[in-house]
Amino acid sequence: MTPSQTLRVMPREMRLMSERILSLTALPKGFALMITDVVMYSQAMGLGGFPLLEARLPDLMEATPTPLALMAEVGDRLVLDAGGQHAWIALPSALDLLELTLAQHDSARIEVTGATDAAELAIAEGLGARHGLEVSLSGTTLTATRGPVADPVLTRVLQDGARIEAAQWWRIYELAQTALTPDSVVSRRHAGVNIVTEDGQIIGRTDNDDDTDPNFINSVGLKTQEATQ
């Protein structure tokens, strides 16, 4: 039996793939961007990661943060009902509530109920550090205290990447490709807010506050047109 290959994938690629895939879901676009890093941290921390993203995508396609509800708040203890949503969907709200509670108390504790794949709540231990939170998970309860602002998970992944089984990664890559516009003659002439017509005319933004050189684009279009005449 041939041993499976593993790839060392860096943060840019992991973020790009998860962003594209999550853009296919019904999640609000701003919220989808919020959980882009969740998949990377899950992979880097030895949790579900990209295999879980692939396995749960049918459920995530219809995911929404709307059912999340704060059910109880007594001092520094809270209960957040995930409403049957995936733990990844509940994480941003859970971290926000922990940070808000720590503004008034020395510690904060939040029990997350009704979340699928609840073990993924452990991602809060990694993501919390970037907010200066020391978070621990026990069962489905997250406990936090103030700590130094740091990001050891991201620091490690920036240096060494994350190991992902090759076949798994290429499935993720192919899935992410479905979020892109199919290749065509028109798509090759279109990027961002501009489109170049067959005769070299530029339609779209007319300002030039970046490195775009419309004259170059136009001249290339005209030269191509002349060459075919």
Buried (B, 14 or more C-beta within 10 A) or exposed (E): EEEEEBBEBBBEBBBEBBBBBBBBBEBEEEBBBBBBBBBBBBBBBEBBBBBBBBEBBEBBEEBBBEBBEEEEEEEBBBBBBBBEBBBBBBBBBBBEBBBEBBEEBEBBBBBBBBBBBBBBBBBBBBBBBBBBBBBBBEEBBBBBBBEEEEBEBBEBBEEEBBEBBEEBBEBBBEBBEEEEEEEEEEEEBBEEEBBBEEEBEBEEEEEEEEEBEBEEBBEEBEEEEEEEE
